Amino acid sequence: MSKMLQPSPNTESKKPEICQVLMYGEFMVTGSRKVRCSLILTETELTVQKISPALGGRGKVVYYLSDCVGCRAYRSHDSTDVGAYFSAYFYPLRTRWMRYGVARQRVEQCFRVAPDQNPSVNLQEAQRWSRAIRDRVLHQRQQKTGAIQVEVKRPLMFLILLNPHSGKGHAHALFNGNVQGMLQDAGIQHTLIITERQNHARELVREADLSQWDALVIMSGDGLLFEVVNGLMEREDWEEAIQTPLGVLPGGSGNALAASIHHYSG
């Protein structure tokens, strides 16, 4: 006599997860070709769907909010344009063209909001979308790191210390070509200081008023980071100063420390 076997919990098929739609809108996507699209925001994704698929190209593109660094709302410089705009900036991993491996590449999506003839009404709607996207991005980071993150209602200010002689001497060019644009996309203001000698950064952070910056960022090899940490520890208020967030950008030869921090931070 045969028995009917009950499927174990591990072998039961799972229903596909359905993401709740938080916001929906229809906007004009600006760029080389202006196309009207629908926009769907969920907890994890921003989906752009062409309303008229016959226009060619990909009809639907999904952007993961974990790849988003910022979003801003603004008015056009053209005073006759009643519309408002919001731009979202993504850095997804993509296959390098004619090269091995993948790398993060910048993607900007800009949307024109013009449901009303009143420019202020349109700007408020653009700001609502921009704020919602930033809130979801913060929520994604909080889920990933477990840390509580709150959006600061003013532009963040970073002090960036750069050693122009580290590695092959390309740190300054890397900053201008890659980092500066990312900071602008994320809405982060910064003060850039090029170190001129050994222990320059150490002396600077030891004496500086750190309250004017939200974080210290080092772009160099390992040596400049050690200078900064030593400078913080030599301050009279070292217990408070050492709590200042530190960022490390690869600007040396091997960049082993920056790679390790990136790896273990997830």
Secondary structure, 3 states (H helix, E strand, C coil): CCCCCCCCCCCCCCCCCCCCCCEEEEEEECCCCCEEEEEEECCCEEEEEECCHHHCCCCEEEEEHHHEEEEEEEECCCCCCCCEEEEEEECCEEECCCCCCEEECCEEEEEEECCCCCHHHHHHHHHHHHHHHHHHHHHHHHHHHCCCCCCCCCCEEEEEEECCCCCCCCHHHHHHHHHHHHHHHCCEEEEEEECCCCCHHHHHHHHCCHHHCCEEEEEECHHHHHHHHHHHHCCCCHHHHCCCCEEEEECCCCCHHHHHHHHHCC
